[in-house]
């Protein structure tokens, strides 16, 4: 049966002995190939995560800048005066009071 298969495939006994004699080496090469592919997938996953984190950092910086500018605008004297008017407080711009001691 095996001889019929070898004759049908036109493979000599020497070729099959060579393949099975180097089977460990072929398995080693296959293992290296699998490790290479796994390493490529792992590095691509890491690159995608880094890109996602960079995008998130950029968005957080924009949000920080927006909040900072809004806070600076609301802390101006004129904006504080406007925000206190509905409560009934009025900070008139008379300037500082001078206290003189006799």
C-alpha positions in Angstrom: 0.0 0.0 0.0 2.8 2.5 1.0 4.7 1.6 -2.2 1.7 2.2 -4.3 1.3 5.6 -2.7 4.9 6.5 -3.1 4.8 5.3 -6.8 1.6 7.4 -7.4 3.2 10.5 -5.9 6.5 9.7 -7.6 8.4 10.1 -4.3 11.4 8.0 -3.7 12.3 6.2 -0.5 15.3 8.4 -0.1 13.1 11.6 -0.1 10.8 10.3 2.6 13.8 9.3 4.7 15.3 12.8 4.3 12.0 14.5 5.3 11.4 12.3 8.4 15.1 12.4 9.3 14.9 16.2 9.5 11.4 16.3 11.1 12.7 17.9 14.3 14.3 20.7 12.3 11.0 21.3 10.4 9.1 21.4 13.7 11.6 23.9 15.0 11.2 26.1 11.9 7.4 25.8 12.3 7.6 26.8 16.0 9.8 29.8 15.0 7.2 30.8 12.4 4.4 30.7 15.0 6.4 32.7 17.5 7.1 35.3 14.7 3.4 35.6 13.9 2.5 35.9 17.6 5.1 38.5 18.2 3.8 40.6 15.2 0.2 40.4 16.6 1.4 41.3 20.1 3.3 44.4 18.8 0.4 45.5 16.6 -1.9 45.3 19.6 0.5 47.4 21.7 0.8 50.0 18.9 -3.0 50.3 18.7 -3.2 50.7 22.5 -0.5 53.4 22.4 -2.4 55.3 19.6 -5.7 55.1 21.6 -4.0 56.4 24.7 -2.4 59.3 22.7 -5.8 60.2 21.4 -7.2 60.2 24.9 -4.4 62.3 26.2 -5.0 64.9 23.4 -8.7 65.0 24.2 -7.9 65.5 27.9 -5.5 68.3 27.1 -8.2 70.1 25.1 -10.7 69.7 27.9 -8.1 71.0 30.4 -7.4 74.0 28.3 -11.1 74.7 27.8 -11.8 74.5 31.6 -8.7 76.6 32.4 -9.7 79.4 30.0 -13.3 79.3 31.3 -12.1 79.6 34.9 -9.8 82.5 34.1 -12.7 84.3 32.3 -15.1 83.7 35.2 -12.6 84.9 37.7 -12.3 88.4 36.1 -13.7 91.2 38.3 -16.4 92.2 35.8 -17.6 88.6 35.6 -17.7 88.2 39.4 -19.8 91.4 39.6 -22.3 90.1 37.1 -22.6 86.8 38.8 -23.2 88.4 42.2 -25.9 90.9 41.0 -28.8 88.3 41.1 -27.9 87.5 44.7 -28.1 91.2 45.6 -24.5 91.9 46.3 -22.9 94.8 44.5 -19.2 95.3 44.3 -18.9 98.9 43.2 -15.7 99.9 41.6 -14.9 102.7 44.1 -11.4 101.5 44.6 -9.7 100.8 47.9 -10.8 102.6 51.1 -8.2 104.6 52.8 -8.1 104.4 56.6 -6.3 107.2 58.3 -5.3 107.0 61.9 -5.0 110.2 64.0 
